[in-house]
């Protein structure tokens, strides 16, 4: 669904087609010798900034002082638009990978790229297997010093308001003994509304909050931690756009 939507979006703007084809080809070539996915991430960041530039999205970031480059995080933003990911790729200085549904890894070309770049497949139709994947991802974060991006709402919000949060981000953070980094994305629903193929220029604010520490927390604390995460993202979002 996501990729058919993006294809429809790309067809409407030849510049997006050119930028995506160019950066996608460079990324594919880089994947043959990029063992840890770091080079592919840098290329993806350049593509994201190109996409935002074509869309006319003017991004302001606040709260960068809350990020310690030496630490790993579970990056947890709200989710309202397919443009959320380009904003995070283009403007969040954290070495992160995605949790993606397992079906995407079975798609020719796309699946191979996701695997080589170090992204993590999650079998959403098998809760027990999904928990095992989250546990493994938590250990990988410790060993490799990586951060992982998890949208705690699970899917995009229809009306822009926060949806109920799932506890996967909290579970992963506790397993990995790493903090959760709360992020509020503001203005992206106006740039690319849900069910729309038309991007509009506009202002975007990414607000980064103080990390929620998880060191020493038991798995049973994930519900309370999820509630704290939702409250913090809501408070950041309610601040609105940066001046």
Backbone as CSV, one residue per row, in Angstrom:
resi,resn,N_x,N_y,N_z,CA_x,CA_y,CA_z,C_x,C_y,C_z
1,UNK,0.828,-1.199,0.000,0.000,0.000,0.000,0.867,1.256,0.000
2,UNK,1.869,1.289,0.879,2.737,2.457,0.976,3.422,2.733,-0.345
3,UNK,3.944,1.670,-0.992,4.724,1.882,-2.207,3.839,2.251,-3.389
4,UNK,2.617,1.701,-3.473,1.707,2.105,-4.543,1.322,3.570,-4.373
5,UNK,1.156,3.988,-3.123,0.841,5.382,-2.838,1.984,6.295,-3.258
6,UNK,3.213,5.904,-2.917,4.369,6.722,-3.265,4.555,6.812,-4.767
7,UNK,4.301,5.710,-5.477,4.397,5.740,-6.935,3.416,6.754,-7.501
8,UNK,2.186,6.732,-6.974,1.176,7.689,-7.442,1.621,9.123,-7.146
9,UNK,2.229,9.321,-5.984,2.720,10.639,-5.612,3.853,11.081,-6.540
10,UNK,4.797,10.172,-6.802,5.945,10.505,-7.630,5.527,10.882,-9.059
11,UNK,4.511,10.181,-9.593,4.074,10.437,-10.965,3.611,11.877,-11.121
12,UNK,3.108,12.463,-10.034,2.583,13.815,-10.106,3.682,14.879,-10.126
13,UNK,4.912,14.507,-9.821,5.990,15.487,-9.813,7.241,14.867,-10.407
14,UNK,7.580,15.225,-11.655,8.757,14.636,-12.317,10.041,14.834,-11.527
15,UNK,10.162,15.941,-10.780,11.373,16.173,-10.002,11.559,15.105,-8.929
16,UNK,10.452,14.660,-8.343,10.530,13.607,-7.328,10.961,12.305,-7.974
17,UNK,10.466,12.043,-9.179,10.864,10.833,-9.894,12.371,10.850,-10.150
18,UNK,12.873,11.974,-10.638,14.295,12.081,-10.965,15.146,11.938,-9.701
19,UNK,14.763,12.656,-8.645,15.539,12.613,-7.406,15.554,11.213,-6.809
20,UNK,14.393,10.558,-6.834,14.290,9.220,-6.243,15.062,8.196,-7.068
21,UNK,14.954,8.292,-8.385,15.682,7.360,-9.246,17.187,7.536,-9.080
22,UNK,17.642,8.786,-9.039,19.069,9.075,-8.903,19.609,8.572,-7.566
23,UNK,18.969,8.969,-6.478,19.460,8.602,-5.153,19.258,7.115,-4.873
24,UNK,18.186,6.549,-5.446,17.963,5.118,-5.276,19.047,4.295,-5.953
25,UNK,19.475,4.736,-7.137,20.543,4.034,-7.853,21.867,4.137,-7.093
26,UNK,22.166,5.345,-6.595,23.391,5.532,-5.813,23.358,4.664,-4.558
27,UNK,22.198,4.613,-3.916,22.054,3.814,-2.698,22.244,2.330,-2.980
28,UNK,21.694,1.875,-4.096,21.831,0.461,-4.467,23.293,0.108,-4.702
29,UNK,24.012,0.974,-5.405,25.434,0.733,-5.642,26.218,0.728,-4.325
30,UNK,25.877,1.667,-3.454,26.586,1.766,-2.172,26.361,0.545,-1.303
31,UNK,25.195,-0.100,-1.437,24.862,-1.233,-0.576,25.800,-2.425,-0.769
32,UNK,26.507,-2.475,-1.911,27.390,-3.608,-2.184,28.649,-3.593,-1.310
33,UNK,29.039,-2.411,-0.800,30.224,-2.383,0.056,29.974,-1.691,1.405
34,UNK,28.750,-1.255,1.622,28.411,-0.599,2.882,27.941,-1.664,3.882
35,UNK,28.845,-2.131,4.728,28.555,-3.273,5.593,27.609,-2.959,6.743
36,UNK,27.658,-1.729,7.258,26.841,-1.424,8.428,25.649,-0.512,8.133
37,UNK,25.457,-0.139,6.873,24.307,0.681,6.498,24.491,2.167,6.720
38,UNK,25.649,2.594,7.250,25.838,4.008,7.564,25.907,4.881,6.313
39,UNK,26.562,4.372,5.262,26.637,5.136,4.018,25.252,5.254,3.374
40,UNK,24.502,4.165,3.415,23.150,4.203,2.857,22.267,5.187,3.614
41,UNK,22.478,5.291,4.924,21.710,6.262,5.711,22.055,7.684,5.276
42,UNK,23.332,7.958,5.043,23.727,9.299,4.609,23.103,9.636,3.253
43,UNK,23.065,8.653,2.365,22.448,8.888,1.054,20.952,9.124,1.208
44,UNK,20.321,8.346,2.080,18.884,8.515,2.324,18.591,9.899,2.907
45,UNK,19.492,10.404,3.727,19.305,11.750,4.286,19.331,12.808,3.188
46,UNK,20.250,12.659,2.232,20.314,13.614,1.129,19.042,13.548,0.280
47,UNK,18.555,12.312,0.028,17.313,12.151,-0.731,16.151,12.814,0.004
48,UNK,16.099,12.639,1.323,15.007,13.202,2.111,15.003,14.722,2.013
49,UNK,16.180,15.327,2.096,16.253,16.786,2.006,15.864,17.280,0.604
50,UNK,16.221,16.505,-0.416,15.807,16.857,-1.777,14.291,16.815,-1.883
51,UNK,13.684,15.772,-1.320,12.232,15.618,-1.375,11.531,16.760,-0.657
52,UNK,12.046,17.129,0.513,11.457,18.233,1.274,11.602,19.550,0.516
53,UNK,12.750,19.728,-0.147,12.949,20.933,-0.934,11.973,21.023,-2.093
54,UNK,11.749,19.901,-2.774,10.798,19.873,-3.889,9.390,20.176,-3.390
55,UNK,9.061,19.643,-2.202,7.727,19.855,-1.641,7.533,21.281,-1.137
56,UNK,8.634,22.003,-0.897,8.518,23.342,-0.339,8.296,23.335,1.160
57,UNK,8.765,22.261,1.840,8.622,22.159,3.290,9.774,22.875,3.970
58,UNK,9.469,23.867,4.792,10.469,24.646,5.518,10.524,24.113,6.950
59,UNK,11.591,23.405,7.271,11.666,22.663,8.533,12.489,23.420,9.573
60,UNK,11.908,23.569,10.767,12.599,24.122,11.925,12.671,23.044,13.005
61,UNK,13.835,22.900,13.617,14.038,21.871,14.649,14.354,22.542,15.974
62,UNK,13.683,22.104,17.036,14.006,22.572,18.377,14.316,21.360,19.267
63,UNK,15.134,21.571,20.288,15.420,20.509,21.241,16.613,19.641,20.904
64,UNK,17.442,20.067,19.954,18.618,19.267,19.593,19.570,19.079,20.778
65,UNK,19.476,19.973,21.753,20.345,19.856,22.928,20.023,18.609,23.767
66,UNK,18.871,18.003,23.508,18.490,16.798,24.254,19.151,15.532,23.695
67,UNK,19.834,15.645,22.561,20.435,14.472,21.926,21.915,14.375,22.280
68,UNK,22.305,13.218,22.772,23.716,12.910,23.024,24.191,11.989,21.899
69,UNK,25.096,12.452,21.032,25.529,11.637,19.885,26.132,10.294,20.290
70,UNK,26.564,10.174,21.528,27.207,8.933,21.971,26.199,7.890,22.455
71,UNK,24.920,8.254,22.531,23.919,7.339,23.074,23.024,6.780,21.970
72,UNK,22.398,5.641,22.278,21.374,5.065,21.405,20.000,5.409,21.979
73,UNK,19.001,5.490,21.084,17.650,5.843,21.500,16.624,4.984,20.767
74,UNK,15.451,4.862,21.364,14.269,4.472,20.606,13.598,5.788,20.230
75,UNK,13.687,6.147,18.965,13.139,7.410,18.465,11.637,7.237,18.268
76,UNK,10.842,8.081,18.942,9.385,7.875,18.951,8.637,9.168,18.624
77,UNK,8.300,9.384,17.354,7.522,10.562,16.962,6.042,10.213,16.746
78,UNK,5.210,11.259,16.722,3.834,11.055,16.267,3.842,10.814,14.762
79,UNK,2.699,10.371,14.217,2.673,9.941,12.812,1.400,10.441,12.140
80,UNK,1.557,11.397,11.214,0.383,11.956,10.542,0.482,11.937,9.023
81,UNK,1.681,11.686,8.465,1.870,11.843,7.021,3.011,10.961,6.534
82,UNK,2.977,10.615,5.252,4.099,9.897,4.657,5.351,10.771,4.594
83,UNK,5.185,12.084,4.805,6.335,12.984,4.815,7.036,13.019,6.167
84,UNK,6.484,12.334,7.176,7.144,12.272,8.490,8.556,11.708,8.360
85,UNK,8.673,10.611,7.620,9.975,9.933,7.505,11.030,10.808,6.830
86,UNK,10.735,11.489,5.712,11.747,12.388,5.150,12.203,13.481,6.116
87,UNK,11.290,14.007,6.935,11.684,15.027,7.908,12.652,14.440,8.927
88,UNK,12.353,13.245,9.422,13.228,12.595,10.400,14.578,12.248,9.780
89,UNK,14.560,11.703,8.569,15.813,11.370,7.892,16.652,12.613,7.633
90,UNK,16.005,13.671,7.216,16.731,14.868,6.805,17.217,15.749,7.940
91,UNK,16.580,15.640,9.128,16.872,16.637,10.160,17.135,16.069,11.551
92,UNK,17.098,14.758,11.728,17.382,14.188,13.045,18.786,13.587,13.040
93,UNK,19.734,14.174,13.786,21.129,13.706,13.762,21.355,12.491,14.659
94,UNK,20.636,11.422,14.366,20.747,10.180,15.129,20.922,9.037,14.139
95,UNK,21.836,8.126,14.425,22.092,6.977,13.549,21.031,5.913,13.795
96,UNK,19.886,6.048,13.114,18.774,5.150,13.402,18.427,4.233,12.228
97,UNK,17.755,3.145,12.576,17.200,2.215,11.598,15.694,2.102,11.840
98,UNK,14.984,1.541,10.863,13.539,1.422,10.958,13.109,0.040,11.427
99,UNK,11.997,-0.008,12.145,11.245,-1.248,12.292,10.214,-1.241,11.164
100,UNK,10.208,-2.260,10.318,9.295,-2.301,9.178,8.582,-3.646,9.137
101,UNK,7.356,-3.644,8.649,6.611,-4.901,8.607,7.308,-5.892,7.680
102,UNK,7.258,-7.154,8.068,8.024,-8.199,7.412,7.703,-8.319,5.922
103,UNK,6.463,-8.043,5.537,6.069,-8.180,4.139,6.891,-7.323,3.199
104,UNK,7.378,-6.174,3.675,8.188,-5.303,2.829,9.515,-5.945,2.460
105,UNK,10.011,-6.827,3.340,11.290,-7.482,3.092,11.175,-8.595,2.054
106,UNK,9.955,-8.959,1.713,9.732,-9.999,0.708,9.584,-9.427,-0.701
107,UNK,9.552,-8.103,-0.806,9.398,-7.455,-2.116,10.749,-7.424,-2.823
108,UNK,10.829,-7.920,-4.064,12.102,-7.894,-4.796,12.688,-6.483,-4.851
109,UNK,13.999,-6.405,-4.759,14.762,-5.158,-4.777,14.607,-4.380,-3.462
110,UNK,13.345,-4.070,-3.075,13.120,-3.289,-1.860,13.564,-4.079,-0.633
111,UNK,13.174,-5.363,-0.587,13.518,-6.190,0.560,15.012,-6.336,0.744
112,UNK,15.730,-6.543,-0.348,17.180,-6.676,-0.271,17.832,-5.407,0.228
113,UNK,17.324,-4.264,-0.241,17.878,-2.986,0.204,17.643,-2.789,1.703
114,UNK,16.423,-3.092,2.175,16.117,-2.919,3.593,17.029,-3.774,4.466
115,UNK,17.254,-5.011,4.016,18.111,-5.919,4.780,19.548,-5.417,4.820
116,UNK,20.092,-5.029,3.658,21.474,-4.564,3.590,21.687,-3.286,4.390
117,UNK,20.653,-2.454,4.464,20.775,-1.195,5.195,20.639,-1.387,6.708
118,UNK,20.270,-2.600,7.131,20.205,-2.887,8.558,18.872,-2.641,9.215
119,UNK,17.821,-2.456,8.411,16.495,-2.264,8.985,15.952,-3.601,9.508
120,UNK,14.938,-3.540,10.357,14.503,-4.710,11.119,13.088,-5.105,10.723
121,UNK,12.927,-6.379,10.306,11.618,-6.885,9.883,10.812,-7.351,11.088
122,UNK,9.553,-6.918,11.157,8.676,-7.305,12.260,7.446,-8.023,11.698
123,UNK,7.182,-9.273,12.117,5.988,-10.009,11.663,4.758,-9.549,12.442
124,UNK,4.051,-8.566,11.927,2.940,-7.967,12.657,1.782,-8.933,12.881
125,UNK,1.701,-9.969,12.053,0.596,-10.917,12.185,0.889,-12.018,13.208
126,UNK,2.038,-11.972,13.840,2.430,-12.986,14.822,2.988,-12.275,16.052
127,UNK,2.129,-11.947,17.036,2.564,-11.179,18.201,3.732,-11.812,18.950
128,UNK,3.740,-13.131,19.076,4.826,-13.785,19.807,6.158,-13.611,19.068
129,UNK,6.126,-13.811,17.751,7.342,-13.624,16.957,7.775,-12.161,16.969
130,UNK,6.798,-11.248,16.969,7.125,-9.824,17.001,7.863,-9.463,18.290
131,UNK,7.441,-10.060,19.415,8.122,-9.803,20.686,9.571,-10.301,20.640
132,UNK,9.784,-11.456,19.999,11.148,-11.982,19.867,12.013,-11.029,19.043
133,UNK,11.420,-10.473,17.987,12.163,-9.522,17.149,12.532,-8.277,17.955
134,UNK,11.577,-7.782,18.761,11.848,-6.602,19.573,12.959,-6.879,20.585
135,UNK,12.949,-8.071,21.160,14.007,-8.440,22.103,15.365,-8.471,21.412
136,UNK,15.400,-9.085,20.211,16.655,-9.144,19.452,17.119,-7.748,19.063
137,UNK,16.158,-6.885,18.682,16.512,-5.514,18.311,17.083,-4.759,19.507
138,UNK,16.537,-5.035,20.697,17.058,-4.402,21.898,18.506,-4.772,22.151
139,UNK,18.831,-6.057,21.976,20.219,-6.501,22.147,21.123,-5.890,21.071
140,UNK,20.607,-5.792,19.839,21.402,-5.220,18.743,21.730,-3.754,19.007
141,UNK,20.785,-3.036,19.604,21.028,-1.635,19.923,22.195,-1.511,20.901
142,UNK,22.231,-2.402,21.893,23.328,-2.385,22.868,24.667,-2.683,22.193
143,UNK,24.675,-3.721,21.357,25.925,-4.203,20.783,26.471,-3.283,19.694
144,UNK,25.588,-2.722,18.859,26.027,-1.956,17.704,25.931,-0.447,17.894
145,UNK,25.346,-0.002,18.997,25.231,1.433,19.239,24.276,2.126,18.293
146,UNK,23.244,1.414,17.839,22.271,1.977,16.911,21.033,2.475,17.642
147,UNK,20.323,3.381,17.012,19.002,3.782,17.465,17.969,3.175,16.526
148,UNK,16.737,3.063,16.999,15.661,2.474,16.200,14.469,3.428,16.204
149,UNK,13.876,3.630,15.033,12.693,4.479,14.892,11.431,3.638,15.019
150,UNK,10.558,4.035,15.951,9.276,3.354,16.137,8.186,4.411,16.240
151,UNK,7.179,4.340,15.380,6.016,5.208,15.519,5.078,4.566,16.545
152,UNK,4.965,5.115,17.753,4.210,4.435,18.810,2.717,4.328,18.552
153,UNK,2.175,5.166,17.647,0.756,5.048,17.318,0.484,3.873,16.373
154,UNK,1.531,3.355,15.752,1.364,2.234,14.833,1.090,2.657,13.414
155,UNK,0.165,3.568,13.214,-0.180,4.057,11.877,-0.454,5.551,11.920
156,UNK,-0.743,6.121,10.750,-0.968,7.564,10.670,-2.320,7.951,11.271
157,UNK,-2.364,9.154,11.809,-3.597,9.684,12.364,-4.438,10.307,11.254
158,UNK,-5.717,9.984,11.224,-6.619,10.524,10.199,-6.836,12.027,10.379
159,UNK,-7.009,12.463,11.635,-7.377,13.853,11.893,-6.244,14.703,12.459
160,UNK,-5.050,14.110,12.599,-3.924,14.857,13.135,-3.784,14.772,14.635
161,UNK,-4.822,14.293,15.327,-4.744,14.119,16.775,-4.019,12.821,17.107
162,UNK,-3.386,12.781,18.282,-2.684,11.575,18.683,-3.652,10.411,18.857
163,UNK,-3.272,9.251,18.326,-4.031,8.033,18.514,-3.510,7.317,19.766
164,UNK,-4.239,6.301,20.252,-3.723,5.520,21.382,-2.353,4.930,21.042
165,UNK,-1.432,4.985,21.994,-0.084,4.480,21.786,-0.008,2.991,22.095
166,UNK,0.719,2.272,21.260,1.045,0.882,21.540,2.319,0.856,22.387
167,UNK,2.559,-0.253,23.088,3.688,-0.265,24.024,4.965,-0.868,23.435
168,UNK,5.020,-1.065,22.104,6.205,-1.648,21.479,7.459,-0.802,21.666
169,UNK,7.326,0.533,21.565,8.494,1.408,21.731,9.040,1.295,23.147
170,UNK,8.153,1.279,24.139,8.586,1.158,25.533,9.224,-0.205,25.788
171,UNK,8.629,-1.249,25.226,9.178,-2.604,25.386,10.601,-2.664,24.820
172,UNK,10.772,-2.126,23.628,12.084,-2.143,22.979,13.104,-1.339,23.780
173,UNK,12.698,-0.173,24.275,13.614,0.673,25.026,14.057,0.001,26.327
174,UNK,13.116,-0.652,27.005,13.467,-1.333,28.255,14.385,-2.513,27.967
175,UNK,14.067,-3.284,26.922,14.911,-4.429,26.556,16.329,-3.983,26.204
176,UNK,16.438,-2.862,25.517,17.746,-2.376,25.108,18.427,-1.513,26.153
177,UNK,17.687,-1.223,27.248,18.203,-0.343,28.307,18.667,0.996,27.729
178,UNK,17.867,1.529,26.804,18.178,2.824,26.194,16.991,3.761,26.404
179,UNK,17.214,5.068,26.376,16.108,6.008,26.563,15.214,6.113,25.327
180,UNK,13.983,6.541,25.570,13.067,6.867,24.479,13.196,8.355,24.186
181,UNK,13.320,8.701,22.913,13.434,10.095,22.502,12.087,10.550,21.937
182,UNK,11.317,11.335,22.698,10.001,11.775,22.209,10.129,12.919,21.213
183,UNK,9.372,12.845,20.139,9.426,13.873,19.095,8.006,14.206,18.649
184,UNK,7.725,15.492,18.522,6.454,15.944,17.965,6.697,16.578,16.605
185,UNK,5.996,16.076,15.599,6.061,16.618,14.244,4.810,17.455,14.013
186,UNK,5.009,18.704,13.641,3.906,19.661,13.520,3.897,20.241,12.112
187,UNK,2.722,20.268,11.482,2.577,20.907,10.177,2.621,19.972,8.992
188,UNK,2.945,18.703,9.212,3.090,17.782,8.079,1.753,17.355,7.496
189,UNK,0.725,17.403,8.282,-0.606,17.082,7.745,-1.020,18.118,6.695
190,UNK,-0.540,19.341,6.858,-0.832,20.383,5.873,0.044,20.229,4.630
191,UNK,1.246,19.680,4.796,2.138,19.454,3.650,1.618,18.324,2.768
192,UNK,1.251,17.204,3.400,0.733,16.060,2.660,-0.324,15.367,3.510
193,UNK,-1.604,15.739,3.336,-2.668,15.132,4.132,-2.824,13.641,3.816
194,UNK,-3.385,12.915,4.760,-3.661,11.501,4.550,-4.654,11.348,3.397
195,UNK,-4.430,10.367,2.547,-5.259,10.046,1.367,-5.090,11.057,0.232
196,UNK,-4.135,11.983,0.366,-3.888,12.952,-0.706,-2.610,12.583,-1.440
197,UNK,-2.562,12.900,-2.746,-1.351,12.716,-3.548,-0.693,14.052,-3.868
198,UNK,-1.226,15.110,-3.306,-0.750,16.451,-3.667,-0.012,17.089,-2.496
199,UNK,1.267,17.385,-2.690,2.052,18.044,-1.655,1.899,19.558,-1.759
200,UNK,1.813,20.198,-0.611,1.679,21.644,-0.551,2.868,22.222,0.204
201,UNK,3.401,23.359,-0.219,4.490,23.987,0.545,3.973,24.479,1.891
202,UNK,4.851,24.548,2.864,4.425,25.018,4.170,5.511,24.874,5.217
203,UNK,5.158,25.261,6.429,6.085,25.269,7.560,5.955,23.978,8.358
204,UNK,7.084,23.420,8.757,7.122,22.200,9.568,8.013,22.448,10.780
205,UNK,7.557,21.999,11.933,8.373,22.080,13.149,8.569,20.687,13.718
206,UNK,9.804,20.352,14.030,10.107,19.109,14.733,10.606,19.476,16.120
207,UNK,9.824,19.123,17.149,10.191,19.407,18.535,10.697,18.121,19.198
208,UNK,11.917,18.158,19.722,12.534,17.021,20.394,12.500,17.271,21.894
209,UNK,11.953,16.300,22.638,11.850,16.461,24.081,12.969,15.761,24.824
210,UNK,13.066,15.989,26.134,14.068,15.292,26.949,13.830,13.783,26.907
211,UNK,14.885,12.988,26.796,14.728,11.525,26.730,14.094,10.967,28.011
212,UNK,13.333,9.909,27.854,12.763,9.173,28.985,13.684,8.002,29.281
213,UNK,14.318,8.016,30.429,15.289,6.990,30.779,14.602,5.672,31.135
214,UNK,15.259,4.563,30.810,14.681,3.237,31.068,15.618,2.328,31.858
215,UNK,16.808,2.799,32.180,17.792,1.971,32.869,17.196,1.411,34.159
216,UNK,17.231,0.080,34.288,16.758,-0.571,35.497,15.264,-0.820,35.560
217,UNK,14.513,-0.376,34.546,13.069,-0.587,34.569,12.730,-2.033,34.200
218,UNK,11.742,-2.637,34.871,11.276,-3.969,34.479,10.336,-3.867,33.280
219,UNK,10.177,-4.971,32.569,9.266,-4.983,31.412,7.849,-4.570,31.810
220,UNK,7.470,-4.884,33.042,6.126,-4.540,33.512,5.879,-3.032,33.554
221,UNK,6.951,-2.225,33.476,6.804,-0.764,33.519,6.476,-0.172,32.160
222,UNK,6.347,-1.020,31.133,6.186,-0.496,29.779,4.871,0.271,29.600
223,UNK,3.816,-0.123,30.311,2.534,0.574,30.168,2.642,1.989,30.723
224,UNK,3.205,2.116,31.918,3.366,3.434,32.526,4.319,4.293,31.698
225,UNK,5.373,3.677,31.162,6.324,4.408,30.324,5.651,4.894,29.043
226,UNK,4.789,4.078,28.472,4.052,4.470,27.267,3.140,5.657,27.554
227,UNK,2.519,5.671,28.716,1.651,6.795,29.095,2.470,8.079,29.243
228,UNK,3.656,7.962,29.823,4.533,9.133,29.963,4.975,9.642,28.598
229,UNK,5.281,8.711,27.692,5.694,9.079,26.332,4.580,9.832,25.621
230,UNK,3.360,9.313,25.703,2.217,9.965,25.045,1.994,11.362,25.611
231,UNK,2.105,11.503,26.937,1.897,12.808,27.560,2.968,13.804,27.113
232,UNK,4.199,13.338,26.978,5.281,14.247,26.596,5.143,14.672,25.136
233,UNK,4.805,13.735,24.255,4.622,14.098,22.842,3.429,15.044,22.695
234,UNK,2.374,14.801,23.454,1.202,15.688,23.394,1.581,17.103,23.841
235,UNK,2.365,17.193,24.916,2.785,18.513,25.407,3.669,19.235,24.387
236,UNK,4.571,18.492,23.746,5.417,19.095,22.712,4.574,19.571,21.533
237,UNK,3.614,18.734,21.129,2.768,19.063,19.980,1.913,20.303,20.270
238,UNK,1.438,20.409,21.511,0.568,21.533,21.867,1.305,22.871,21.841
239,UNK,2.630,22.854,21.854,3.394,24.099,21.766,3.309,24.737,20.385
240,UNK,2.907,23.933,19.402,2.743,24.459,18.053,4.070,24.734,17.346
241,UNK,3.991,25.535,16.310,5.173,25.840,15.508,6.179,26.688,16.275
242,UNK,7.462,26.473,15.964,8.513,27.334,16.503,8.446,28.689,15.813
243,UNK,8.886,29.712,16.500,8.856,31.071,15.916,9.862,31.185,14.787
